[in-house]
């Protein structure tokens, strides 16, 4: 399924030199540079890459959910390789323990003292591959890191490096040996995206690109952590009209009042949709958020936070259907 993000910035504007204080120009140029670098590996996924960058610049975490072989891990690796940040990968399995993620205090016999050995979660970009194969106890080891950007081990509280981004992948089809993510953890992901199958031309282009050396091995960083933090700060300066802020609130409120919904989207979803719409507007070169930004992002920021009633699930209803209902029922400000 195509997401259909269409850049509203004219080509002539893309080549215009950035002026001091030009918020959208700085974010637009940096996002275009990172996107072009990732597209050296991923073919025909420009819309998915823009969504991913919107989440990164919003300071949120990403859940990539799709069938095997679509490119979920490749997206995460190419993003990490495009950023000059510390990167760690967690291959989730049922025997993975919480201490394998957070780290552990161990007794050093030479020094006669306890020392902390950090786990892979203490990195700027963390890939949790096949996260739903980890047990609930192990999954919960990531909750504090995702929500508060810190880690507590015994009596030791450690701030995580900035920026901190968790990218998790999961296969929604295969159920054997998996543990569904609880609502508390799903709510900590800013967006949930699906890659989708490539079309015929894109799949042919993929074969041509990977005919020889793996382009992922030659990918070089085009931005660093300090620049990402500065871009995140600039994104927060993108103007959101109070009317649009109220529109976001009414959308989220409507998910809680829908007849098919047991549990609607949380206040964290309200903030996430607000920040993500700012990031998307800046990526497309605008200093302001429009209603279309909010409508486009709503399915990706709200759907995974909605729990349907059992009767609705039996009728074949999906959370995406509820969000579509809400978007059609809540009046769009003009």
C-alpha positions as CSV (number, residue, x, y, z in Angstrom):
1,X,0.0,0.0,0.0
2,X,1.4,3.3,-1.0
3,X,1.4,6.1,1.6
4,X,1.3,8.8,-0.9
5,X,3.3,11.6,0.6
6,X,3.8,14.2,-2.1
7,X,6.4,17.0,-1.5
8,X,4.9,20.4,-1.9
9,X,8.2,22.1,-2.4
10,X,9.0,23.3,-5.9
11,X,12.3,22.0,-7.5
12,X,13.5,25.6,-7.7
13,X,13.1,25.9,-4.0
14,X,15.2,22.8,-3.4
15,X,18.2,24.5,-4.9
16,X,17.8,27.8,-3.1
17,X,20.6,28.5,-0.6
18,X,19.6,28.3,3.0
19,X,19.3,31.6,4.7
20,X,20.0,32.2,8.4
21,X,17.0,31.4,10.5
22,X,15.3,29.5,7.7
23,X,13.9,26.6,9.8
24,X,12.2,24.7,7.0
25,X,15.2,25.2,4.7
26,X,17.6,23.6,7.2
27,X,15.3,20.6,7.9
28,X,14.4,20.2,4.2
29,X,18.0,20.1,3.0
30,X,19.1,17.7,5.8
31,X,16.1,15.4,5.3
32,X,16.7,15.3,1.5
33,X,20.3,14.4,2.0
34,X,19.5,11.5,4.4
35,X,16.6,10.3,2.2
36,X,18.8,10.2,-0.9
37,X,21.4,8.2,1.0
38,X,18.9,5.6,2.2
39,X,17.4,5.4,-1.3
40,X,20.8,4.1,-2.5
41,X,19.7,0.9,-0.8
42,X,15.9,0.9,-0.7
43,X,14.1,1.1,-4.0
44,X,10.8,2.8,-4.4
45,X,10.2,3.4,-0.7
46,X,10.5,7.2,-0.6
47,X,7.2,7.6,1.2
48,X,8.2,5.2,3.9
49,X,11.5,7.0,4.3
50,X,9.8,10.3,4.7
51,X,7.6,8.9,7.4
52,X,10.6,7.4,9.1
53,X,12.5,10.7,9.0
54,X,9.4,12.5,10.4
55,X,9.5,10.1,13.4
56,X,13.2,10.6,13.9
57,X,12.9,14.4,13.8
58,X,10.0,14.2,16.2
59,X,12.1,12.3,18.7
60,X,9.8,9.3,18.5
61,X,10.3,5.5,18.1
62,X,9.3,3.4,15.1
63,X,7.5,0.1,14.7
64,X,7.9,-1.5,11.3
65,X,5.4,-4.3,10.8
66,X,5.2,-6.4,7.7
67,X,5.8,-9.9,6.3
68,X,9.3,-11.3,5.9
69,X,11.6,-10.2,3.1
70,X,10.1,-6.8,2.6
71,X,13.0,-4.7,3.8
72,X,12.2,-3.9,7.4
73,X,15.7,-4.6,8.8
74,X,17.3,-3.0,5.7
75,X,15.4,0.2,6.4
76,X,16.6,0.3,10.0
77,X,20.2,-0.5,9.0
78,X,20.4,2.0,6.2
79,X,18.9,4.7,8.5
80,X,21.5,3.9,11.2
81,X,24.3,3.8,8.7
82,X,23.2,7.2,7.3
83,X,23.6,8.8,10.8
84,X,27.0,9.0,12.5
85,X,25.5,7.6,15.7
86,X,26.3,4.7,17.9
87,X,24.3,1.7,16.7
88,X,23.4,-1.6,18.4
89,X,21.2,-4.5,17.2
90,X,19.1,-6.7,19.5
91,X,18.0,-10.0,17.9
92,X,15.0,-10.8,20.0
93,X,14.4,-14.5,20.8
94,X,12.3,-16.2,23.5
95,X,15.4,-17.0,25.6
96,X,16.6,-13.3,25.6
97,X,16.7,-11.9,29.2
98,X,16.1,-8.3,30.3
99,X,19.7,-8.1,31.5
100,X,20.8,-8.9,27.9
101,X,19.2,-5.6,26.9
102,X,19.8,-3.3,29.8
103,X,23.2,-4.5,31.0
104,X,24.2,-6.0,34.4
105,X,26.1,-5.2,37.6
106,X,28.8,-7.8,38.1
107,X,31.4,-8.3,40.8
108,X,35.0,-7.6,39.7
109,X,37.2,-9.9,41.8
110,X,40.3,-7.9,40.9
111,X,38.9,-4.5,42.1
112,X,36.7,-6.0,44.8
113,X,33.8,-3.8,43.6
114,X,30.6,-4.1,41.6
115,X,30.9,-2.7,38.0
116,X,28.2,-2.0,35.5
117,X,28.5,-3.7,32.1
118,X,26.2,-1.7,29.7
119,X,23.8,-3.5,27.4
120,X,22.9,-2.7,23.8
121,X,20.1,-0.4,24.7
122,X,22.7,2.2,25.7
123,X,23.2,3.4,22.1
124,X,21.8,6.3,20.0
125,X,20.1,4.1,17.4
126,X,18.9,0.6,18.5
127,X,17.3,-2.0,16.3
128,X,15.1,-4.5,18.1
129,X,14.6,-7.1,15.4
130,X,11.6,-9.4,15.6
131,X,10.6,-7.7,18.9
132,X,7.5,-9.9,19.3
133,X,9.7,-13.0,19.7
134,X,10.9,-11.7,23.0
135,X,9.0,-12.6,26.2
136,X,6.8,-9.9,27.9
137,X,9.3,-9.7,30.7
138,X,12.1,-8.9,28.2
139,X,9.9,-6.5,26.2
140,X,9.2,-4.6,29.4
141,X,12.9,-3.9,29.8
142,X,12.6,-1.3,27.0
143,X,9.7,0.6,28.4
144,X,11.6,3.0,30.6
145,X,14.1,3.7,27.9
146,X,11.4,4.5,25.3
147,X,9.4,6.7,27.5
148,X,11.9,8.5,29.7
149,X,15.2,8.2,27.8
150,X,16.9,6.6,30.8
151,X,17.7,3.2,32.2
152,X,17.5,1.9,35.8
153,X,19.5,-1.2,36.8
154,X,19.3,-2.0,40.5
155,X,19.9,1.3,42.2
156,X,21.7,2.9,39.2
157,X,19.9,5.3,36.9
158,X,21.6,6.0,33.6
159,X,20.6,8.7,31.1
160,X,20.6,7.4,27.5
161,X,22.7,9.1,24.8
162,X,21.0,11.7,22.7
163,X,19.4,11.4,20.3
164,X,17.9,8.1,21.2
165,X,15.9,6.1,18.6
166,X,14.4,2.6,18.9
167,X,13.4,0.9,15.7
168,X,11.5,-2.3,16.2
169,X,10.4,-4.8,13.6
170,X,7.9,-7.6,13.8
171,X,6.1,-10.0,11.5
172,X,2.3,-9.8,12.0
173,X,1.5,-13.0,10.2
174,X,3.5,-15.7,12.0
175,X,2.1,-16.4,15.5
176,X,4.1,-19.4,16.6
177,X,6.7,-18.5,19.1
178,X,5.7,-14.9,19.4
179,X,4.3,-12.7,22.2
180,X,2.0,-9.8,21.1
181,X,3.2,-6.4,22.3
182,X,1.2,-5.0,25.2
183,X,-0.7,-1.8,24.9
184,X,1.7,0.1,27.2
185,X,4.6,-0.7,24.8
186,X,2.6,-0.1,21.6
187,X,1.7,3.4,22.9
188,X,5.4,4.2,23.2
189,X,5.9,3.9,19.5
190,X,5.3,7.2,17.7
191,X,4.4,5.6,14.4
192,X,3.7,2.1,13.0
193,X,4.5,1.7,9.3
194,X,4.2,-1.1,6.8
195,X,6.7,-1.4,3.9
196,X,4.4,-3.1,1.3
197,X,5.4,-5.2,-1.7
198,X,7.3,-3.4,-4.5
199,X,5.7,-3.1,-7.9
200,X,7.2,-4.8,-11.0
201,X,9.5,-1.9,-12.0
202,X,10.7,-1.4,-8.4
203,X,11.5,-5.1,-8.0
204,X,13.4,-5.1,-11.3
205,X,15.4,-2.0,-10.1
206,X,16.2,-3.8,-6.9
207,X,17.7,-6.7,-8.8
208,X,19.8,-4.3,-10.8
209,X,21.0,-2.4,-7.8
210,X,22.0,-5.5,-5.8
211,X,23.7,-7.2,-8.8
212,X,27.2,-7.2,-7.5
213,X,28.3,-5.5,-4.3
214,X,25.8,-4.9,-1.5
215,X,25.1,-1.1,-1.5
216,X,24.4,-1.3,2.2
217,X,28.1,-2.1,2.8
218,X,29.2,1.0,1.0
219,X,26.7,3.4,2.8
220,X,28.4,6.3,4.5
221,X,27.0,8.7,7.2
222,X,25.6,12.0,6.0
223,X,24.5,13.4,9.3
224,X,25.6,13.1,13.0
225,X,23.8,13.1,16.3
226,X,24.4,16.7,17.0
227,X,22.8,17.7,13.7
228,X,19.8,15.5,14.4
229,X,19.3,17.1,17.8
230,X,19.5,20.6,16.2
231,X,16.9,19.5,13.6
232,X,14.6,18.2,16.3
233,X,14.8,21.6,17.9
234,X,14.0,23.4,14.7
235,X,11.1,21.1,14.0
236,X,9.5,22.3,17.2
237,X,9.5,25.9,15.8
238,X,7.2,24.9,12.9
239,X,3.9,26.9,13.3
240,X,0.7,25.0,14.2
241,X,-2.4,27.2,14.1
242,X,-4.6,26.8,17.3
243,X,-7.4,25.7,15.0
244,X,-5.3,22.8,13.9
245,X,-4.2,22.0,17.4
246,X,-7.9,21.7,18.3
247,X,-8.5,19.5,15.2
248,X,-5.8,17.1,16.5
249,X,-7.5,17.0,19.9
250,X,-10.9,16.3,18.4
251,X,-9.6,13.5,16.3
252,X,-8.0,11.7,19.3
253,X,-11.1,12.4,21.4
254,X,-13.3,10.9,18.6
255,X,-11.3,7.6,18.7
256,X,-12.3,7.2,22.4
257,X,-16.0,7.8,21.7
258,X,-16.3,5.5,18.6
259,X,-18.8,2.7,19.1
260,X,-16.4,0.0,18.0
261,X,-13.6,1.1,20.3
262,X,-12.8,-0.4,23.7
263,X,-9.8,1.8,24.4
264,X,-9.0,4.9,22.3
265,X,-5.8,6.7,21.6
266,X,-3.9,8.2,24.5
267,X,-2.8,11.8,25.3
268,X,0.7,10.6,24.2
269,X,-0.9,10.0,20.8
270,X,-2.1,13.6,20.7
271,X,1.4,14.9,21.4
272,X,2.9,12.5,18.9
273,X,0.5,13.5,16.1
274,X,1.2,17.1,16.8
275,X,5.0,16.7,16.8
276,X,5.0,14.4,13.8
277,X,2.9,16.9,11.7
278,X,5.5,19.6,12.5
279,X,8.3,17.3,11.3
280,X,6.5,16.3,8.1
281,X,5.8,20.0,7.3
282,X,9.5,20.9,7.8
283,X,10.7,17.9,5.7
284,X,8.5,19.2,2.9
285,X,10.0,22.7,3.2
286,X,7.1,24.5,5.0
287,X,7.1,26.7,8.1
288,X,3.6,25.7,9.0
289,X,1.4,22.6,9.4
290,X,-1.6,22.1,7.2
291,X,-4.7,19.9,7.7
292,X,-3.4,17.4,5.1
293,X,-0.3,16.7,7.2
294,X,-2.5,15.7,10.1
295,X,-4.9,13.6,8.0
296,X,-2.0,11.8,6.4
297,X,-0.3,11.0,9.6
298,X,-3.3,10.0,11.7
299,X,-3.5,6.4,10.5
300,X,0.2,5.8,11.4
301,X,0.2,7.5,14.8
302,X,-3.2,6.4,16.1
303,X,-4.1,3.0,14.7
304,X,-1.7,0.9,16.8
305,X,-3.0,2.6,19.9
306,X,-6.6,1.7,19.5
307,X,-8.2,-1.5,21.0
308,X,-11.4,-2.6,19.3
309,X,-14.3,-4.3,21.0
310,X,-14.5,-8.0,20.5
311,X,-17.8,-7.7,18.5
312,X,-16.1,-5.3,16.1
313,X,-13.2,-7.6,15.6
314,X,-15.6,-10.5,14.9
315,X,-17.2,-8.3,12.2
316,X,-13.7,-7.9,10.6
317,X,-13.2,-4.3,11.6
318,X,-9.7,-3.0,11.9
319,X,-8.3,-0.1,13.9
320,X,-7.5,1.6,10.5
321,X,-11.2,1.5,9.7
322,X,-11.9,3.4,12.9
323,X,-9.3,6.1,12.1
324,X,-10.9,6.4,8.6
325,X,-14.3,6.9,10.2
326,X,-13.0,9.5,12.5
327,X,-11.2,11.4,9.7
328,X,-14.5,11.4,7.7
329,X,-16.7,12.5,10.6
330,X,-14.6,15.2,12.3
331,X,-14.9,18.5,10.4
332,X,-11.6,19.6,8.8
333,X,-10.8,23.2,9.6
334,X,-10.4,25.5,6.5
